[in-house]
Every structure is written in C-alpha cells, then in structure tokens.
Amino acid sequence: MLHLGSQLESFLAVCSFFAMLSRAGCLPRLAWTGCRRMGNLTSSTTGALSSTACMQYVQEMVSQNCVVIFSKTTCPYCRMAKNVFNEIGATYKVVELDEHNDGRRLQEALAQITGARTVPRVFINGNCIGGGSDTKQLHQQGKLLPLIEQCAPCCAGSGSEGSGSGQFAK
C-alpha cells in the first residue's frame, strides 16, 4: 500500500508540473490535449478559435444584439450587471466565458477591443459601457435606459438564445 501511495504522489507531481508548464505557455498547444480549468468549469481546448476568429465572434455578438454581457458565472460583478438589466426588464445576450470552449481567448479579444480584461464587459448598441459597477452607476444616474432606447431597431427586440429575462423596455 505504501508503494502505491508513492507512485500516486509521483504521478500527481508530474501532472502538476505539466499543468504548470502549460499555464505558463511552455508547452505547444497540440501537445497538451487535456482539459483546461476556467472558473469552476472544465472545458476542452480542442477546436479552439484563432484570435482573429475570437475578435470576429465578439464583434458579431455586439453588432447583432442591443445589449451583450461577456460574463463569468461565478463573478459577483457579472451578477450585478445582469440584475440591473433584469430590474429594468431589458433583453440582453450573455456569453459566459467560463462555459465557452474559447472563453480565455474571447477574454483576450475583449481586452484588445475594450482596453480592459476584467468581466463583465457590457456592450450597449455596439459600445462598451464598462463593467458591473459602471452599469449599476449608469442605471442609478438614469442614463442606462436611454442608451438602450437608442438601440438600432434590428437589435431592440432581439430575443436571441442566451438572453436574459425580461423584454425590451422603453
């Protein structure tokens, strides 16, 4: 039994070493075909989008939806932003980065687009308004609803998959 324990310890040490090298970017992506941990969920690294494709994906989401929240399920600031939109009854599209196979790359694309890597990244009518605190502050100042009301007609009533509860409110 003692012998099995030392083999297990050795195996775990090797796994930890390779995981550390992978996180540091020292292993080629193709060599590391395991799973990556993102937030509290595990997602596969296979079939990853290129950084250009991630930028395109973000731009398409933002251009096709009046309100888009790039979020993580465990983030309290993300919940804060979603709660604000639920409170005013606005429809919004959510992209949960910790549940998306390319969440890490999408977050890097968001950092390039907005200049900030933190989540949530909230977009209204194609413009990034910031994060959870910014969203709440705009609502408290009475400036959030007017931004939503300015949405292009094609986006205003979009009830696309993954939208939050509530309807577009004027």
C-alpha positions in Angstrom: 0.0 0.0 0.0 2.8 2.4 0.8 4.4 1.6 -2.6 1.1 2.5 -4.4 1.0 5.8 -2.5 4.4 6.9 -3.6 3.6 6.0 -7.2 0.4 8.1 -7.0 2.4 11.0 -5.5 4.9 10.8 -8.3 2.2 10.7 -10.9 0.4 13.8 -9.4 3.7 15.6 -9.2 4.4 15.0 -12.9 0.8 16.1 -13.7 1.2 19.3 -11.7 4.5 20.0 -13.4 2.9 19.6 -16.9 -0.1 21.7 -15.9 2.2 24.5 -14.6 4.2 24.4 -17.9 1.0 24.5 -19.9 -0.3 27.5 -18.0 3.0 29.3 -18.5 2.7 28.7 -22.2 5.8 26.5 -22.3 4.1 23.5 -23.9 2.9 23.6 -27.5 -0.9 23.6 -27.6 -1.1 20.5 -29.7 1.0 18.5 -27.2 -1.3 19.4 -24.3 -4.7 17.9 -25.3 -6.1 17.6 -21.8 -8.7 19.9 -20.3 -8.2 23.3 -19.1 -9.8 24.7 -16.0 -11.6 28.0 -16.4 -13.5 29.3 -13.4 -15.3 26.4 -11.8 -15.9 24.5 -15.0 -13.7 22.5 -17.3 -13.7 23.0 -21.0 -11.9 21.2 -23.8 -9.1 23.0 -25.6 -9.8 21.2 -28.9 -11.3 23.1 -31.8 -10.1 26.4 -30.4 -10.8 29.5 -32.4 -8.0 31.7 -33.6 -7.6 35.1 -32.1 -8.9 36.7 -35.3 -12.0 34.4 -35.1 -12.5 35.4 -31.5 -12.3 39.1 -32.4 -14.9 38.4 -35.2 -17.1 36.5 -32.8 -17.1 39.4 -30.2 -17.8 41.9 -33.0 -20.7 39.8 -34.4 -22.3 39.4 -30.9 -22.0 43.1 -30.2 -23.4 44.1 -33.6 -26.3 41.6 -33.6 -27.5 42.4 -30.1 -28.5 45.6 -28.4 -27.1 44.5 -25.0 -24.4 42.0 -24.7 -22.7 40.9 -21.4 -19.5 39.0 -21.6 -19.6 37.3 -18.2 -18.4 34.5 -15.9 -20.9 32.5 -13.9 -19.1 32.9 -10.6 -18.4 36.6 -10.8 -20.4 38.9 -8.4 -19.9 41.9 -10.7 -21.4 40.0 -13.6 -24.4 39.1 -11.5 -24.7 42.7 -10.6 -24.8 43.8 -14.2 -27.4 41.1 -15.1 -29.5 42.1 -12.2 -29.6 45.7 -13.3 -30.9 44.6 -16.8 -33.4 42.2 -15.2 -34.6 45.0 -12.9 -35.4 47.3 -15.9 -36.8 44.5 -18.0 -34.2 44.7 -20.8 -33.4 41.8 -23.0 -29.7 41.0 -23.2 -27.4 38.4 -24.6 -25.0 36.7 -22.2 -21.8 35.0 -23.2 -20.5 33.1 -20.2 -16.7 32.9 -20.8 -16.2 30.2 -18.2 -18.6 27.9 -20.0 -17.3 28.7 -23.5 -14.6 26.5 -25.1 -12.7 29.6 -26.2 -13.5 31.7 -23.2 -9.9 32.6 -22.4 -9.2 33.7 -26.0 -12.5 35.6 -26.1 -11.5 37.4 -22.9 -8.1 38.3 -24.6 -10.0 39.6 -27.6 -12.2 41.7 -25.3 -9.1 43.1 -23.6 -7.8 44.2 -27.1 -11.2 45.7 -28.0 -12.0 47.5 -24.8 -8.7 48.0 -23.1 -9.8 46.0 -20.0 -9.6 42.3 -19.3 -12.0 42.2 -16.4 -15.5 40.9 -16.6 -18.2 41.7 -17.1 -17.7 43.6 -20.3 -21.0 45.2 -21.1 -21.9 46.5 -24.6 -25.0 48.6 -25.5 -25.7 49.4 -29.1 -22.2 48.4 -30.1 -20.4 50.4 -27.4 -18.7 49.1 -24.3 -20.0 50.8 -21.3 -17.7 49.1 -18.9 -18.3 46.5 -16.2 -20.8 45.8 -13.4 -20.2 48.9 -11.3 -20.3 51.1 -14.4 -23.6 49.5 -15.4 -25.1 50.0 -12.0 -23.9 53.6 -11.8 -25.4 54.4 -15.2 -28.7 53.0 -14.1 -28.6 54.9 -10.8 -27.9 58.1 -12.8 -30.9 57.4 -15.1 -28.6 57.1 -18.1 -28.8 53.3 -18.8 -32.3 53.1 -20.2 -31.8 56.0 -22.6 -28.8 54.1 -24.0 -30.9 51.0 -24.6 -33.7 53.1 -26.2 -31.1 54.3 -28.8 -30.5 50.8 -30.0 -30.9 50.1 -33.7 -34.4 48.7 -34.5 -32.8 45.4 -35.6 -31.3 44.9 -32.2 -34.0 46.3 -29.9 -36.3 43.3 -29.8 -33.7 40.6 -30.4 -34.6 37.7 -28.2 -31.7 35.6 -29.2 -30.6 32.4 -27.5 -29.0 33.0 -24.1 -30.8 36.3 -23.5 -31.7 37.4 -20.0 -35.2 37.5 -18.7 -37.5 40.4 -19.4 -38.4 42.3 -22.5 -37.1 45.3 -24.2 -38.5 48.3 -22.2 -38.8 51.9 -23.3 
